[in-house]
Amino acid sequence: MRLEWWNLGFRISIVGVLALVLGSSQAMRVAWFEDMLSLIPPIAFLVAMRYRNRAPNEVFPYGYQRATSIAFLCAATALALLGSILLLDSLLKLAKMEHPSIGAVEFFGTTFWMGWLMIGALIYSVIPPVIIGHLQMKAAKKVHEKTVFVDGKMSKADWMTGLAAIAGIVGVGAGLWWADALAGALIALDVTKDGVTNVKEAVGDLLDRRPRFTSKAEPEHLAEELEEQLCAMGWVASAAVRLREEGHIFSGEAFVVPHSDENLAQHLRDAAQFLNHYDWRIYEVVVTAWPSEN
């Protein structure tokens, strides 16, 4: 939580600094919009955290654990839509062959090319997100918080946005009119790609897809581990487990075929208690007995 507040604070300062030196550069404009969009994930996460730990009630009997997943989807959708708009805007400027101009500003009697101020602001916009992004990814792996991990991954890759914008500004200074719009298009394309990828990930979680690792798009094997643990119990003939992600936790069902019905109710209670304490990420696994095919 504290890391997200730091992230939000630095992001707001970056938006303010870039706004002061925006000028008429398309690359700067898109970079500024991207940094404004980057405020959405931490804000959405912090708002969702106020609801996630609320106790279940009659209206929401399963609790509010999916609040962060919904926030993740909203943030990703905003990234995808606004990234597409910025991409289209940059391509139109490129097609119209608009020639941007980067003027000069006077400080204490000395005239500075505005591009140097833009480059300085862009360098500042890169350093805090890269550092915080690395810390976010490290912390998110420990607590299985995909929203924070993806936000950290995007922040860590912010240097590419800054580099593209700097290249566009330097290009304009060198007389390459198309460099600015091209840099803006590349930044917007990266924003759109991040948005689309994150929308797919968020929708998959909300559709009860099989749980995945926090740091990679590969399925977790916790369900297989639980099946092995159940089958190792002497009263179980066979077992099957299915799990789903609910925010940063897992819930699901376990289906067991017992050798006999003797003490079955007690066995089911003990098995459920064992599974629910097997891994800290497991919120609830309901164990159900199925009749033997014999």
GUTI-993897 format. One line per 10 residues: number of its first residue (from 1); their letters; for each residue x, y, z of N, C-alpha, C. Coordinates in steps of 0.001 Angstrom, whole numbers, plus 500000, padded with zeros to 6 digits. Example, Ala and Ser with C-alpha at 12.3 -4.5 7.8 and 13.67 -1.06 7.14 Angstrom:
BEGIN
1> as> 513190:494310:507800:512300:495500:507800:513200:496700:507800 ~ 512850:497750:507080:513670:498940:507140:512900:500030:507870
***
This chain:
BEGIN
1> mrlewwnlgf> 500830:498789:500000:500000:500000:500000:500866:501263:500000 ~ 501880:501285:500877:502731:502464:500974:503468:502713:499658 ~ 503897:501619:499016:504614:501742:497744:503717:502348:496670 ~ 502434:501976:496677:501497:502533:495705:501258:504026:495946 ~ 501260:504427:497204:501120:505854:497502:502343:506635:497008 ~ 503532:506072:497216:504747:506695:496689:504689:506782:495169 ~ 504247:505696:494554:504120:505651:493091:503182:506752:492600 ~ 502029:506864:493264:501047:507877:492869:501613:509289:493044 ~ 502312:509517:494156:502889:510837:494398:503906:511237:493338 ~ 504801:510316:492997:505797:510606:491960:505131:510811:490602
11> risivgvlal> 504118:510004:490309:503421:510138:489025:502775:511518:488887 ~ 502161:511984:489950:501530:513311:489916:502585:514394:489684 ~ 503735:514258:490347:504802:515254:490160:505329:515225:488729 ~ 505416:514036:488130:505893:513908:486747:504926:514584:485780 ~ 503627:514353:485990:502612:514996:485141:502737:516511:485232 ~ 502954:517024:486439:503097:518463:486617:504333:519022:485932 ~ 505463:518320:486064:506718:518778:485443:506603:518783:483926 ~ 506048:517715:483352:505901:517650:481892:504949:518729:481382 ~ 503911:519029:482165:502948:520057:481745:503612:521428:481622 ~ 504632:521679:482433:505309:522980:482412:506128:523204:481145
21> vlgssqamrv> 506570:522100:480504:507451:522236:479324:506848:521575:478088 ~ 505538:521455:478059:504864:520675:477015:505150:521190:475607 ~ 504980:522463:475377:505214:523031:474050:504277:522464:473001 ~ 504723:522453:471739:503895:521952:470634:504347:520585:470142 ~ 505234:519934:470885:505763:518629:470475:504720:517533:470651 ~ 504477:516758:469587:503542:515643:469659:504073:514549:470577 ~ 505383:514292:470516:505986:513271:471374:505821:513637:472845 ~ 506038:514909:473186:505855:515365:474563:504399:515259:474977 ~ 503524:515608:474062:502085:515559:474353:501645:514136:474659 ~ 502085:513176:473846:501708:511778:474059:502355:511236:475332
31> awfedmlsli> 503624:511595:475572:504299:511161:476801:503574:511705:478032 ~ 503098:512953:477935:502350:513562:479037:501032:512836:479264 ~ 500333:512528:478170:499083:511778:478289:499341:510396:478882 ~ 500432:509763:478468:500745:508431:478997:500971:508491:480500 ~ 501669:509530:480951:501903:509666:482387:500615:509981:483139 ~ 499698:510707:482505:498391:510925:483135:497620:509608:483229 ~ 497702:508794:482164:497037:507492:482180:497645:506571:483233 ~ 498942:506739:483479:499610:505879:484457:499134:506157:485881 ~ 498372:507243:486075:497780:507512:487387:496614:506573:487670 ~ 495999:506045:486605:494784:505244:486776:495034:503950:487553
41> ppiaflvamr> 496052:503115:487193:496237:501853:487930:496441:502020:489435 ~ 497353:502915:489905:497490:503034:491358:496242:503589:492043 ~ 495553:504542:491388:494317:505072:491980:493260:503975:492066 ~ 493108:503207:490974:492123:502119:490954:492443:501078:492021 ~ 493719:500749:492171:494123:499756:493173:493841:500258:494585 ~ 494195:501500:494869:493992:502048:496212:492512:502150:496561 ~ 491680:502504:495575:490231:502545:495806:489699:501138:496049 ~ 490149:500172:495229:489680:498787:495368:490065:498199:496721 ~ 491234:498581:497235:491685:498048:498522:490763:498456:499667 ~ 490036:499552:499506:489093:499987:500539:487883:499056:500605
51> yrnrapnevf> 487630:498321:499524:486468:497433:499471:486844:495962:499624 ~ 488048:495597:499197:488395:494181:499068:488282:493399:500373 ~ 488671:493996:501471:488710:493273:502744:487418:493380:503546 ~ 486369:493924:502932:485080:493963:503627:484521:492551:503769 ~ 483841:492327:504864:483293:490995:505138:482133:490684:504194 ~ 481934:489395:503859:480773:489008:503035:479472:489396:503728 ~ 478435:489633:502935:477129:489966:503491:476045:489296:502652 ~ 474791:489624:502933:473684:488983:502218:473684:489336:500737 ~ 474067:490549:500416:474082:490983:499014:475277:490402:498267 ~ 476446:490381:498924:477668:489830:498330:478186:488705:499231
61> pygyqratsi> 477571:487519:499135:477934:486418:500039:479356:485900:499854 ~ 479981:486187:498714:481355:485733:498480:482381:486833:498763 ~ 481935:487951:499312:482855:489022:499655:483189:489918:498470 ~ 484240:490706:498636:484627:491720:497643:486038:491486:497102 ~ 486459:490212:497108:487840:489921:496726:488155:490293:495274 ~ 487142:490326:494431:487378:490640:493018:487470:492148:492746 ~ 487406:492958:493766:487431:494414:493569:488682:494858:492822 ~ 489837:494272:493163:491074:494672:492482:491079:494224:491024 ~ 490450:493068:490731:490371:492600:489341:489511:493543:488502 ~ 488417:494021:489090:487553:494975:488386:488302:496289:488152
71> aflcaatala> 489038:496732:489167:489834:497955:489021:490889:497782:487933 ~ 491490:496601:487889:492496:496280:486876:491889:496358:485479 ~ 490679:495818:485320:490002:495839:484023:489675:497271:483601 ~ 489190:498077:484534:488858:499478:484209:490098:500247:483765 ~ 491201:500063:484491:492442:500758:484144:492960:500308:482785 ~ 492899:498998:482530:493392:498462:481258:492547:498944:480088 ~ 491236:499014:480282:490343:499494:479225:490635:500955:478886 ~ 490863:501758:479917:491200:503170:479691:492508:503299:478912 ~ 493492:502487:479265:494769:502511:478549:494583:502170:477074 ~ 493818:501100:476811:493628:500641:475431:492895:501686:474591
81> llgsilllds> 491820:502255:475132:491019:503216:474366:491775:504521:474118 ~ 492330:505093:475175:493025:506368:475015:494329:506200:474240 ~ 494976:505050:474394:496173:504775:473598:495852:504731:472121 ~ 494704:504140:471777:494279:504078:470372:494008:505474:469814 ~ 493375:506326:470632:493095:507704:470197:494394:508472:469958 ~ 495348:508330:470875:496637:509012:470730:497408:508495:469517 ~ 497304:507194:469255:497981:506612:468094:497402:507182:466802 ~ 496075:507240:466733:495418:507794:465549:495794:509262:465357 ~ 495824:510019:466448:496174:511441:466376:497603:511630:465858 ~ 498530:510811:466342:499928:510910:465902:500080:510540:464435
91> llklakmehp> 499364:509501:464007:499446:509079:462606:498860:510141:461675 ~ 497788:510807:462123:497199:511883:461316:498169:513052:461158 ~ 498863:513390:462239:499852:514471:462156:500993:514082:461226 ~ 501348:512802:461246:502406:512322:460355:501940:512377:458909 ~ 500668:511994:458674:500125:512006:457310:499985:513431:456774 ~ 499640:514370:457654:499489:515771:457235:500833:516492:457095 ~ 501905:515795:457493:503267:516354:457419:503377:517682:458175 ~ 502796:517682:459382:502870:518882:460206:504293:519081:460724 ~ 504793:520290:460637:506150:520611:461065:506102:521296:462439 ~ 506400:520562:463502:506365:521172:464835:507540:522124:465038
101> sigaveffgt> 507346:523078:465901:508433:524010:466225:508664:523998:467731 ~ 509909:523926:468113:510279:523968:469525:511012:525281:469759 ~ 510378:526168:470476:510911:527514:470646:511984:527623:471711 ~ 512195:528826:472164:513209:529115:473179:512559:529830:474355 ~ 513233:529784:475488:512742:530444:476692:513919:531170:477345 ~ 513645:532287:477985:514717:533092:478575:514704:532991:480091 ~ 515860:532661:480668:516034:532592:482112:517195:533494:482522 ~ 516899:534483:483379:517943:535368:483914:518826:535950:482808 ~ 518170:536348:481719:518886:536986:480630:519561:536040:479664 ~ 519438:534731:479908:520053:533734:479022:518959:532982:478282
111> tfwmgwlmig> 519112:532823:476987:518116:532127:476169:518461:530639:476072 ~ 517462:529798:476409:517629:528347:476333:516694:527787:475269 ~ 517181:526802:474540:516301:526053:473638:515340:525228:474483 ~ 514052:525343:474210:513024:524656:474999:513230:523145:474999 ~ 513850:522637:473949:514082:521195:473857:514917:520652:474999 ~ 515901:521458:475482:516722:520993:476603:515884:520831:477867 ~ 514956:521748:478084:514063:521637:479245:513156:520418:479117 ~ 512675:520172:477886:511843:518990:477648:512616:517710:477945 ~ 513852:517654:477470:514676:516461:477688:514943:516254:479178 ~ 515216:517349:479893:515420:517251:481339:514184:516724:482051
121> aliysvippv> 513014:517221:481653:511755:516757:482250:511516:515285:481946 ~ 511842:514862:480728:511657:513460:480341:512595:512535:481112 ~ 513814:512988:481353:514748:512181:482150:514196:511994:483560 ~ 513649:513080:484133:513025:512961:485456:511827:512016:485424 ~ 511077:512037:484321:509874:511198:484219:510207:509717:484125 ~ 511457:509393:483844:511863:507994:483670:512417:507392:484960 ~ 513229:508151:485693:513983:507582:486820:513093:507043:487949 ~ 512160:507838:488541:511345:507291:489632:510508:506070:489228 ~ 509807:506081:488057:509009:504906:487699:509829:503629:487537 ~ 511039:503736:486980:511873:502541:486801:512246:501944:488157
131> iighlqmkaa> 512624:502792:489111:512995:502308:490447:511784:501736:491172 ~ 510685:502493:491182:509475:502033:491875:508905:500799:491195 ~ 508959:500754:489854:508461:499589:489122:509179:498325:489521 ~ 510492:498398:489687:511274:497233:490124:510823:496780:491511 ~ 510615:497731:492424:510166:497400:493780:508753:496827:493769 ~ 507885:497367:492900:506513:496869:492796:506490:495407:492352 ~ 507258:495089:491312:507281:493724:490793:507787:492746:491847 ~ 508792:493162:492590:509362:492304:493629:508344:492042:494740 ~ 507651:493104:495168:506657:492962:496236:505430:492197:495760 ~ 504997:492435:494514:503782:491803:493983:503926:490293:493881
141> kkvhektvfv> 505127:489805:493572:505348:488358:493483:505110:487684:494830 ~ 505475:488373:495910:505348:487780:497245:503897:487660:497677 ~ 503059:488602:497244:501666:488624:497708:500676:488268:496599 ~ 501174:487811:495442:500338:487416:494302:499348:488526:493946 ~ 499882:489730:493731:499046:490884:493389:499327:491269:491941 ~ 498525:490718:491018:498775:490924:489592:498634:492386:489178 ~ 497668:493081:489765:497446:494477:489404:498705:495302:489649 ~ 499308:495107:490809:500527:495841:491155:501693:495378:490287 ~ 501752:494063:489999:502856:493541:489184:502831:494143:487780 ~ 501651:494165:487165:501537:494705:485806:501839:496200:485797
151> dgkmskadwm> 501355:496912:486818:501651:498340:486924:503154:498561:487057 ~ 503805:497720:487869:505252:497819:488030:506001:497493:486756 ~ 505509:496512:486026:506143:496131:484757:506068:497277:483753 ~ 504918:497934:483697:504760:499086:482802:505660:500243:483236 ~ 505747:500454:484554:506590:501543:485060:508058:501280:484762 ~ 508455:500018:484921:509854:499652:484691:510251:499869:483235 ~ 509262:499746:482334:509540:499919:480903:509373:501368:480450 ~ 509170:502274:481400:508944:503684:481058:510142:504344:480382 ~ 511318:503763:480577:512504:504365:479955:512375:504388:478432 ~ 511636:503405:477883:511460:503364:476423:510618:504547:475948
161> tglaaiagiv> 509592:504887:476735:508770:506058:476410:509614:507332:476440 ~ 510392:507484:477513:511244:508658:477627:512269:508747:476514 ~ 512862:507604:476177:513875:507586:475116:513266:507951:473764 ~ 512062:507413:473490:511389:507716:472220:511054:509204:472124 ~ 510561:509773:473226:510215:511199:473223:511461:512071:473054 ~ 512538:511700:473741:513794:512455:473600:514299:512391:472162 ~ 514215:511195:471555:514647:511036:470162:513824:511925:469232 ~ 512517:512013:469504:511650:512864:468684:512020:514332:468794 ~ 512307:514785:470023:512673:516195:470236:514015:516515:469581 ~ 514987:515622:469768:516300:515822:469142:516165:515823:467620
171> gvgaglwwad> 515280:514949:467111:515050:514893:465665:514507:516200:465123 ~ 513562:516791:465852:513010:518089:465429:514106:519150:465443 ~ 514946:519114:466481:516039:520067:466563:517030:519920:465419 ~ 517124:518684:464893:518041:518423:463778:517387:518664:462423 ~ 516122:519097:462439:515432:519400:461183:514611:518265:460619 ~ 514455:517168:461381:513649:516027:460926:512226:516217:461447 ~ 511363:516841:460658:510016:517188:461103:509194:515971:461487 ~ 509437:514835:460822:508640:513627:461053:509029:512893:462338 ~ 510187:513212:462917:510666:512479:464096:509725:512634:465283 ~ 509160:513827:465449:508286:514105:466591:507008:513278:466524
181> alagaliald> 506315:513315:465379:505061:512563:465232:505317:511064:465274 ~ 506445:510623:464701:506774:509197:464722:507024:508720:466144 ~ 507747:509514:466928:507984:509164:468330:506668:509100:469099 ~ 505773:510068:468827:504457:510054:469465:503668:508814:469115 ~ 503740:508394:467843:503025:507192:467403:503576:505945:468085 ~ 504901:505862:468231:505517:504698:468878:505129:504614:470351 ~ 505108:505763:471023:504696:505783:472434:503232:505367:472567 ~ 502372:505915:471697:500941:505582:471732:500716:504109:471433 ~ 501508:503559:470515:501393:502134:470189:501736:501277:471397 ~ 502759:501675:472148:503147:500937:473356:502050:501009:474409
191> vtkdgvtnvk> 501429:502188:474560:500321:502346:475510:499154:501442:475123 ~ 498814:501431:473828:497703:500607:473342:497984:499131:473560 ~ 499211:498712:473262:499583:497302:473436:499461:496882:474898 ~ 499952:497728:475812:499832:497434:477240:498367:497318:477644 ~ 497545:498231:477139:496127:498210:477480:495430:496956:477009 ~ 495651:496570:475751:495005:495374:475192:495459:494117:475935 ~ 496767:494006:476202:497297:492845:476928:496679:492736:478312 ~ 496571:493861:479003:496024:493857:480357:494520:493603:480375 ~ 493802:494062:479343:492368:493759:479242:492163:492252:479128 ~ 492953:491597:478286:492850:490144:478119:493133:489426:479435
201> eavgdlldrr> 494140:489887:480157:494494:489264:481435:493379:489456:482462 ~ 492843:490669:482543:491792:490967:483522:490508:490208:483214 ~ 490126:490148:481936:488914:489417:481544:489072:487935:481855 ~ 490264:487391:481608:490516:485986:481921:490322:485692:483394 ~ 490799:486590:484261:490622:486402:485703:489151:486460:486092 ~ 488412:487398:485514:486993:487548:485854:486144:486412:485302 ~ 486642:485720:484270:485926:484572:483703:486325:483266:484384 ~ 486970:483375:485548:487366:482195:486333:488321:481280:485585 ~ 489247:481882:484847:490283:481100:484196:491145:480417:485264 ~ 491779:479341:484858:492682:478642:485761:493753:479616:486273
211> prftskaepe> 494059:479582:487579:495041:480526:488130:496385:480472:487412 ~ 496983:481650:487251:498299:481762:486621:499313:482322:487604 ~ 500585:482154:487242:501645:482753:488036:501523:484275:487973 ~ 502011:484948:489004:501969:486407:489029:502850:487008:487945 ~ 504032:486425:487758:505043:487039:486903:505072:486513:485478 ~ 504263:485502:485156:504272:484973:483791:502921:484360:483463 ~ 502608:484347:482166:501300:483863:481713:501310:482347:481563 ~ 501615:481660:482652:501615:480202:482674:500749:479739:483834 ~ 500042:478611:483668:499134:478158:484724:499862:477702:485983 ~ 499269:478020:487119:499747:477502:488396:499445:476003:488465
221> hlaeeleeql> 500215:475277:489260:499987:473837:489412:499525:473497:490824 ~ 498909:474481:491483:498438:474256:492845:497309:473236:492882 ~ 496443:473242:491866:495334:472279:491831:495860:470849:491800 ~ 496907:470610:490998:497496:469265:490937:498111:468869:492280 ~ 498717:469838:492965:499289:469554:494284:498200:469142:495270 ~ 497078:469845:495230:495971:469514:496136:495394:468140:495820 ~ 495318:467803:494538:494840:466472:494153:495753:465383:494707 ~ 497059:465608:494623:498020:464635:495162:497854:464483:496670 ~ 497642:465602:497367:497455:465549:498814:496189:464781:499184 ~ 495127:464986:498420:493876:464267:498688:494025:462774:498419
231> camgwvasaa> 494654:462444:497299:494821:461029:496944:495719:460296:497933 ~ 496572:461050:498653:497447:460429:499651:496694:460075:500933 ~ 495474:460605:501090:494653:460263:502254:494079:458868:502071 ~ 494149:458067:503088:493787:456659:502975:492354:456386:502568 ~ 491445:457290:502869:490027:457047:502578:489620:457497:501176 ~ 490531:458143:500424:490222:458690:499098:490684:457740:497999 ~ 489754:457385:497117:490099:456535:495968:490642:457380:494817 ~ 490006:458517:494550:490470:459445:493509:489958:460843:493837 ~ 490582:461849:493215:490201:463228:493519:490464:464133:492327 ~ 489671:465192:492243:489868:466219:491216:489622:467581:491862
241> vrlreeghif> 490458:468556:491517:490363:469895:492107:490332:470934:490998 ~ 489467:471924:491143:489474:473060:490225:489514:474343:491048 ~ 490340:475277:490600:490524:476535:491309:490280:477717:490381 ~ 489954:478844:490958:489789:480091:490209:490424:481218:491023 ~ 490804:482274:490326:491383:483434:491002:490297:484430:491362 ~ 490356:484916:492578:489470:485987:493028:490358:487097:493589 ~ 490835:487948:492690:491808:488954:493102:493156:488300:493345 ~ 493671:488413:494574:494980:487838:494893:494870:486486:495587 ~ 493650:485948:495686:493453:484670:496372:492798:483655:495440 ~ 492790:482386:495884:492199:481295:495105:491024:480695:495874
251> sgeafvvphs> 489992:480332:495130:488869:479574:495677:488552:478455:494701 ~ 487797:477468:495163:487460:476384:494248:486757:475230:494932 ~ 486729:474116:494232:486054:472922:494715:486965:471712:494555 ~ 486811:470773:495464:487516:469494:495378:486475:468383:495365 ~ 486593:467470:494413:485653:466354:494277:486414:465063:494572 ~ 485943:464333:495573:486640:463109:495970:485708:461910:495845 ~ 486284:460790:495460:485568:459515:495434:486118:458687:496587 ~ 485322:458446:497646:485825:457716:498812:485791:456201:498584 ~ 486630:455491:499329:486593:454027:499271:485306:453497:499897 ~ 484833:454197:500937:483591:453795:501599:482954:455028:502228
261> denlaqhlrd> 481738:454858:502736:481028:455975:503363:481285:456072:504863 ~ 482140:455240:505393:482405:455219:506826:483089:456525:507271 ~ 482514:457181:508270:483024:458462:508793:483234:459502:507682 ~ 482385:459451:506660:482592:460310:505494:482485:461796:505842 ~ 481484:462148:506651:481292:463562:506994:482523:464132:507699 ~ 483075:463357:508638:484267:463806:509358:485470:463905:508427 ~ 485597:462925:507534:486701:462947:506567:486632:464196:505676 ~ 485430:464538:505239:485262:465706:504369:485619:467000:505097 ~ 485208:467098:506373:485537:468289:507162:487049:468417:507355 ~ 487688:467287:507680:489140:467307:507894:489887:467655:506602
271> aaqflnhydw> 489407:467107:505482:490052:467376:504194:489922:468853:503822 ~ 488724:469417:504042:488509:470833:503730:489406:471718:504589 ~ 489515:471389:505873:490370:472165:506770:491834:472078:506335 ~ 492267:470885:505929:493649:470705:505480:493933:471532:504226 ~ 493027:471461:503244:493237:472183:501986:493236:473692:502193 ~ 492337:474166:503048:492225:475614:503264:493422:476200:504012 ~ 494253:475334:504608:495465:475792:505280:496727:475360:504542 ~ 496563:474773:503374:497716:474248:502633:498578:475367:502060 ~ 497951:476435:501578:498667:477551:500959:497975:478844:501373 ~ 498766:479885:501686:498176:481134:502177:497254:481785:501158
281> riyevvvtaw> 497430:481457:499865:496603:482071:498826:495213:481457:498748 ~ 495026:480298:499362:493724:479619:499302:492761:480269:500293 ~ 491670:480787:499759:490653:481424:500592:489611:480403:501035 ~ 489137:479599:500081:488139:478577:500414:488105:477502:499336 ~ 488207:476248:499770:488007:475102:498884:486933:474222:499515 ~ 485860:474009:498796:484756:473174:499270:484998:471744:498794 ~ 484967:470790:499725:485221:469385:499395:483895:468642:499321 ~ 483660:467993:498191:482410:467274:497943:482711:465818:497600 ~ 481910:464905:498149:482087:463475:497861:481248:463075:496661 ~ 481865:462317:495772:481172:461754:494625:481085:460246:494802
291> psen> 479962:459665:494378:479847:458205:494516:480816:457481:493586 ~ 481257:456331:494029:482160:455526:493201:481424:455000:491982 ~ 482144:454892:490859:481528:454375:489635:481132:452912:489788 ~ 481786:452243:490739:481434:450841:490983:480116:450735:491740
***
